[in-house]
Amino acid sequence: MRRMTMNVKKINRRKTQPAADTFSVPKSSASVSLRDLRMRFELPRKDFSRLLGFSERAVAAWEANEPISRPAIQRLQELRRLHEALARVMKATFVGVWLQTPNAAFQGLKPLEVIERGEVDRIWRMIYEVESGTPF
């Protein structure tokens, strides 16, 4: 009987531990940070979720204080850096519009589509060229 009681305690202990793929920051600060970043990009949730690479449902849950997964935290950090860099080469309020506008430098694709395709390096190269004064 004692052995059975110990096994139940181990099972209960496992259930209370946070999942390995979630980031355990205070719920309110993580969701506020995510919402703040979305507002900086001035994108609706649908487009922000495309930029982030996660479902719109996941973004809504995170904004409602659900734990944010580690991959999403990493992606948010990358997007924060990208926004800061874009804000150096254009007005910060124009970043969201620019992301959704077809661009000849990207063969007519919207920068958001370029990022979705996993080609964010093209955006970083453009930022570098604009900052350094290198002609296209």
N, C-alpha and C positions, 0 to 999 in steps of 0.2 A: 504494500500500500504506500509506503514511503517513497518508493521509486516512482510510482505513478504521480504523486504530488509534485515531485521535483520536475518531471517532464512537463507538467502543466505550467509550472512557474516559468520554465524556459520558453515555452510557446508564448505565454503572455508577455514576457519580456521582449521577445522578437517583435510582437505587434506594436509595441509602443515606441520602438526606435524609428527615427525618420528614415525614409527611403534613401538609398545611396545616391540616387540621381537628382535629389532636390537640394536646393541651397537653403540653409537654415539661417537666414537673416530675419530680423523682426519683420513680420508680414507687412506691416503698414509701410515701412521704409522701402522695401523692394517694389511694392505695387505703385507707390508714389513715384519712385524713380522711373519705372516703366511708363507710367502715364505721363510724367514730365517729359521724358524723351519723345514720346509720341506727339505731345503738344509742340515740342521744339521743331520737329519735322513738319508740323502742321498737316498731318495726314489723318484721314479717317481710319478707324480700326482695321477695316478691310485691307487698305493699302499698306498700313503699317505691318500687319501680319504677313503680307507678301514680302515686305522688306526684311522682316525678322526671320522668315522661313518657318514659321509655326502657324497653326490654324488660328482662324479668327476666334474660335471658341476658347482656345488656350489663352490667347491674349486677354479676352474678356474675363476669364477665370483669374488670371494673374492680377488684373486690375481690380478684381473683387477680393483681393487679399489671399488667394490660394498660393501655396508655395511655388516658387519659380524653379524650374529644373536647371541643373548646372549648365547644360548646353545652351539654354536660353540666356542665362546670366552672361556667359561668355559672348554670345552673339550681341547682347545688349551693350556690352563694353565695346565691342568692335563698332557698333553703330554709333555709339556716343563719340568715339574717336573720329569716325567718318563725318559726322555732323559738324564737329569742331573744325575739321579740315575744310569742309565745304563752306563753312561760315567765314573762313579766312579769305576765300576767293570770290564770294558773292554775299549779298545781304542774307543774314540768317533767316529772315522771313520769306525769302525766295526759294530756299532749299526744297521744300515740299513741291512747289510748282515745277521747279526744274526737274525733279525726279520723275514727274509725270508727263513731261513734254518730250516728244520725239526730237532726237538730236542727230544732226548730220555727222558729228564726230564719232558716233556709234552706229553708223550705217542706218540711220533712221529709227533705231530702237530708242525707247525711253530708257533713261538711266536706271530706273526701277527694274526694267526687264533685263538689263545687263547684269545687275546684281543678282536677280533671280536665277539667271543662267550660271551663276558661280564665277562670273568674270569681273568681280569687284576690283581686281588689279587694274583693269582699264580705267576705272574711275580714279584710282590712286595715281595712275600715270598722268591723267589729265590734270589732276590737282598739282602734281609735281611740276608739270610743264607750265602751268599758269603761274605758279609761285616763282619759278626760276626764270621766267621770261623766255623760255625756249619756244621757238616758233613751231607750230603744229606741223 
